[in-house]
Amino acid sequence: MTSSLSSPRSVSYDPSHHGVTYFDCGNESLNTWLIRDAHHARLMGTANTYVFVKDSQVIAYYSLSAHQLQSDELPNQLAHGAPLAIPAYLIGKLAVTKEVQKQMIGGSLLIDALLRLCRASEGGPSARIITVDAIDDAAINFYRKNHFISSPADQKQMYMKMSTARRIVTKG
């Protein structure tokens, strides 16, 4: 099956080729995760990390994992017709270094993640929902602006249907 989707711009994180020592997105937990945990997560099979690189230094990254949701966790418009256990993809981390935060890299990074997930679902394990755990109010606003819907129980739990992601990545 030939995909009509373009290729992602990110590359798989490789600590032997991508510098992260000076990565600073303004959130210590996101900095630390990239520097200390991203490679280990890949080796353990719990998350894959993808990076945007400039001059061999990571300027932005995101991580992806397989996930599962319960339909009763979701807003009604996403849970309708779904089985109790719903396969999902998790965008576990998404961060942009402070140097380039006002250059719309975050939106490009998210599109890259959605594109990668859409391509994966075409030829591999599929999912109905993409989920994120927004870290703060700024992240909630970012994801809302980019078509994610908050859970009624916790506004930081946010969701997007795969069909919405496909529309987004094929539109541009």
C-alpha positions, 0 to 999 in steps of 0.5 A: 500500500502506497501512502499519500502522506508526506514523510515526517521531518523529524528523525529518530533520537540517537544520543550518539548523534544528537546533542541534548546537553544544552536543551532547555525548553523552560520545563525541567521535567521535559528537559530531564526526560530528554536528557536522561530517559528518552534513550532508555525508554526506546531501549525498553520499548516504552516510547520512541522519541523523534527530534528536530535537529539544527547543527547536531543539537536537538531543538525540539522533540516528541515521544510516542507510545502505544496506549489504551483508553477506556470509553468511559474516560472520553468525551461523549463525541469521542466515545460514541460507538467505541468498545470499552477498551480503545486502542490509542496513541500517546504523545507523551512528551512534546517540547521546543527549546526556548531559543526557537519557541516563538518560531512556530516550531511547536505546531510543526512538531505536532503536525510531524507527530500526527503525520508519523502516527497516521503513517503508522496506522496505515501499515501497522497497529491502528488506533482510534484516538490520539491522547496527550497529557497537557503539562500546564495551561499553555499546553492546554491552549496549544492543544485546543488550538490544534483540535484536541478535546479535553476530558470532562473529568480533567482538562489536561487529559486531551484527545483527538480522533485519528480521522481528525489527524488524517484530515489535518495532515492531508490538508496541508 
